[in-house]
Amino acid sequence: MKSFLPVLCLLAASATAAPRADIRDVPVTREGSTLLLDGKPWKAVGANVYWLGLDENVTPASGEPYYAPLKASYPTKGRTTEIMAVVKAMGGTAIRAHTLGVSTGNPLSLVPAPGQVNKQAFEPIDWAVWQAREYGLRLLIPLTDNFDYYHGGKYNFLRWAGFNLTQTKDSTNPLVMQFYTNETIVGAFKDYIRTLITHVNPYTNLSYADDPTIFAYETGNELCGPVWGDMNVPARWVREIGGFVKQLAPKKLIVDGTYGVNKTHLSVEEVDIFSDHYYPVSIGKLRADVDLVNSVNKTYFAGEYTWVKSAPAATDADLASWFKVLEQSPAVIGDALWSLFGHNVPDCKTFVEHSDGLTLQYVNPAHATQIQLIRQHFMKASQELSIAANAPLPQVPCPASTSGTETGTRRNR
């Protein structure tokens, strides 16, 4: 009988223990200057993968949707799944993804024109949200863009309201402030947000409002007024948009999408997370931003930064010392490098390239040193675990599994 005791104990324990909830169904919450997941401190570390909902870098196969004037196409499902596996293998916990939320103004967009909804555009967004969920990753999603990019932004709403403005000719025109102050435009933007957030994803049977995979919505990407970097985004607008999102999705966190920390926004109750971008990385700027946010007991996220080492004269920090400050600042709840790409799946031999010189590609030998350093940072920030500088990188098969079971990434239940 003695040899059966361990088995009996196991059976008794399994019979009395309450079943553990699927951690994917637990929302990320904020408590002061800390984010929590399942009652434990949580960090959102990972990458910007801006192309998940709509891409500009790949000409698709003949017959697939393509808008040549803006080089817009939908990414293949294989590309999306692979990038989830890559972020997980790197030790990441989150992805910031512009085109999962910013999709206006061209025929492949979610809203090509006022009053139109392109249901086909939901497919790559739905797939990306589901795959993030399968890999145990969380998503931070901007809702519009300061620029007149292929995927859309504030200029679409301005033009739809009769202000014939373009970024190329009119970025310094005071009329760009109409995006924030014109009631008709603000109403149209809120209608767009409602269309997006209330959509039910057929892969998960959850609306975006209810799916904890999306832990935060950002009011926009690098928002400002007529002068570049002026942070001229009215606090009233931030409060209204943040409040509207929380009305639709009470458990979502709100990121202030102003390009920089605007002191007049620190008292906006609806904002949970403040953010800034760093080109090049700067310890001085980072510390100043964090000190401001910490003074009001809220959280800070380094939303974009270059992983390419700058010349010493251009920065006061190299990447390693930059990561150290991020890791040691209690109010910093995460960061996202700019920007991550993978293979041109189903072609698993060719990497996708972007034109800005900041394209990071996992297992690309040219990026090996930076990948190792970034992985050490992600692992330390997300799991408080140090790994050796020369530790072998986990392999990520191409094509990757859609079930989130690769490289030790089986989802928690």
C-alpha positions, -999 to 999 in steps of 0.1 A, spaced: 0 0 0 29 23 7 38 26 -30 3 39 -38 3 68 -13 18 94 -38 -9 85 -64 -37 87 -38 -24 121 -26 -23 134 -61 -58 123 -67 -70 139 -35 -52 171 -43 -67 172 -78 -102 166 -65 -101 194 -39 -81 221 -58 -101 246 -77 -95 246 -114 -70 274 -125 -85 300 -147 -70 305 -181 -46 334 -176 -55 347 -211 -90 356 -197 -76 377 -169 -73 414 -177 -42 435 -170 -50 461 -144 -33 491 -129 -26 498 -93 -9 531 -90 24 529 -108 22 492 -113 5 469 -138 -9 436 -124 -18 403 -141 -35 378 -119 -25 398 -89 12 399 -97 33 427 -112 34 425 -150 56 442 -176 47 448 -212 80 442 -230 82 435 -267 82 451 -301 64 473 -325 49 452 -352 29 479 -370 19 459 -401 -3 431 -386 -36 445 -399 -24 461 -431 11 460 -447 31 482 -471 62 461 -476 52 430 -496 35 428 -530 11 399 -525 5 370 -549 -16 376 -580 -53 379 -572 -48 388 -536 -61 422 -524 -36 450 -532 -39 488 -534 -10 498 -556 -10 536 -550 -2 530 -513 14 496 -517 -12 483 -492 -19 446 -488 -30 422 -460 -2 403 -444 -4 365 -448 -15 346 -418 18 328 -417 37 360 -413 15 370 -384 18 337 -366 56 336 -371 60 370 -355 40 359 -324 63 329 -320 93 352 -324 82 377 -298 75 348 -274 109 332 -281 126 365 -273 110 366 -239 85 393 -249 50 397 -233 34 423 -256 32 439 -290 24 474 -300 5 472 -333 -6 503 -352 -27 488 -379 -48 467 -355 -64 500 -347 -55 525 -373 -72 516 -406 -88 544 -425 -88 560 -459 -78 535 -485 -99 507 -502 -83 480 -480 -89 499 -447 -115 490 -421 -132 523 -429 -123 534 -464 -147 564 -464 -173 579 -440 -201 555 -433 -184 525 -450 -171 495 -432 -149 470 -451 -156 437 -433 -127 421 -452 -103 443 -433 -113 427 -400 -99 393 -411 -62 400 -406 -70 420 -374 -91 391 -360 -63 366 -369 -36 387 -352 -56 391 -320 -63 354 -319 -27 344 -325 -15 369 -298 -40 352 -275 -28 317 -285 8 327 -277 0 343 -244 9 378 -256 -9 411 -249 -16 439 -274 -13 477 -271 -32 493 -300 -32 529 -312 -65 543 -325 -52 569 -350 -20 584 -363 -5 619 -365 7 612 -400 -9 607 -435 3 572 -437 -9 543 -459 -29 529 -431 -46 563 -423 -47 588 -395 -61 621 -384 -59 636 -419 -86 612 -431 -110 626 -405 -100 662 -414 -106 657 -451 -139 638 -445 -151 669 -426 -142 692 -455 -108 704 -445 -87 697 -475 -54 691 -457 -25 668 -463 6 662 -442 29 671 -470 15 706 -475 -4 714 -444 13 699 -413 19 734 -399 -15 747 -407 -34 757 -375 -65 740 -390 -50 706 -381 -62 713 -345 -97 708 -358 -91 671 -353 -92 677 -316 -117 706 -313 -143 701 -341 -173 684 -326 -182 667 -359 -147 653 -363 -145 641 -327 -179 625 -332 -167 607 -364 -136 595 -346 -157 581 -318 -180 564 -343 -149 548 -358 -137 536 -323 -171 521 -316 -170 502 -349 -136 488 -341 -140 480 -304 -175 465 -305 -165 440 -333 -168 404 -323 -138 383 -334 -150 350 -349 -118 332 -338 -124 340 -301 -161 348 -300 -151 379 -280 -155 415 -288 -123 436 -288 -139 454 -258 -141 421 -239 -109 403 -250 -82 408 -223 -56 401 -251 -59 438 -259 -47 453 -226 -46 489 -237 -58 513 -264 -36 544 -272 -54 576 -282 -30 578 -312 5 575 -325 28 605 -319 0 630 -317 8 667 -317 -4 700 -331 8 723 -360 44 723 -347 63 690 -347 68 679 -311 46 706 -296 25 681 -276 -4 704 -284 -32 678 -278 -59 693 -257 -64 676 -223 -101 679 -229 -98 657 -260 -77 631 -242 -103 630 -214 -132 626 -239 -116 599 -260 -102 580 -230 -136 582 -213 -154 570 -244 -131 539 -247 -136 531 -211 -173 534 -215 -172 508 -243 -145 487 -227 -143 494 -189 -114 470 -183 -90 485 -210 -62 507 -199 -57 540 -218 -23 552 -231 -19 590 -238 -8 590 -275 7 625 -273 43 625 -286 58 632 -252 46 636 -217 24 667 -216 23 681 -180 -13 693 -186 -24 657 -191 -10 643 -159 -43 650 -141 -65 634 -167 -81 606 -147 -88 584 -177 -51 580 -186 -34 550 -171 -1 550 -191 20 578 -204 46 573 -232 73 587 -253 95 577 -283 133 577 -285 154 584 -316 181 580 -304 178 565 -270 185 590 -243 188 582 -206 183 619 -196 151 622 -216 138 589 -202 145 598 -166 128 632 -170 97 615 -185 96 588 -158 100 614 -130 70 634 -144 48 603 -145 59 589 -112 50 622 -96 13 615 -102 15 577 -94 8 565 -129 27 542 -152 52 548 -181 58 529 -213 87 536 -237 66 532 -268 93 532 -295 131 532 -294 158 525 -319 178 493 -313 206 505 -337 235 518 -317 239 555 -324 272 573 -326 284 583 -291 280 620 -299 244 615 -307 233 598 -274 241 596 -237 235 559 -236 242 527 -254 215 500 -256 227 480 -225 227 510 -202 193 521 -216 178 488 -207 193 490 -172 175 522 -166 142 508 -179 146 477 -157 154 497 -125 127 524 -128 96 512 -108 71 533 -128 83 519 -161 59 491 -170 74 482 -204 89 491 -237 87 482 -274 116 484 -298 111 497 -333 105 475 -353 102 437 -358 98 418 -390 100 381 -400 101 359 -431 79 365 -461 59 334 -452 50 311 -469 85 319 -482 106 309 -452 140 318 -468 134 355 -474 132 382 -448 108 411 -452 125 444 -453 113 479 -444 129 511 -457 137 530 -424 169 511 -416 155 499 -383 142 465 -393 151 439 -367 149 402 -379 151 373 -355 178 347 -364 193 371 -390 230 367 -384 235 404 -389 213 412 -359 225 384 -336 243 407 -310 213 430 -307 189 401 -305 208 385 -276 209 418 -257 172 425 -263 163 390 -252 183 393 -220 164 426 -213 129 411 -220 136 380 -199 148 401 -170 120 426 -172 92 401 -177 104 371 -156 131 386 -134 154 360 -149 189 366 -161 203 346 -191 239 343 -203 249 367 -231 258 337 -253 228 316 -245 215 299 -276 184 315 -291 152 293 -291 144 280 -325 112 292 -342 100 270 -370 88 285 -402 60 282 -408 51 285 -371 23 267 -352 -10 285 -349 -16 269 -315 11 288 -296 30 256 -286 65 264 -300 97 271 -282 81 263 -248 53 287 -254 23 265 -247 -4 287 -233 -12 287 -196 -45 273 -184 
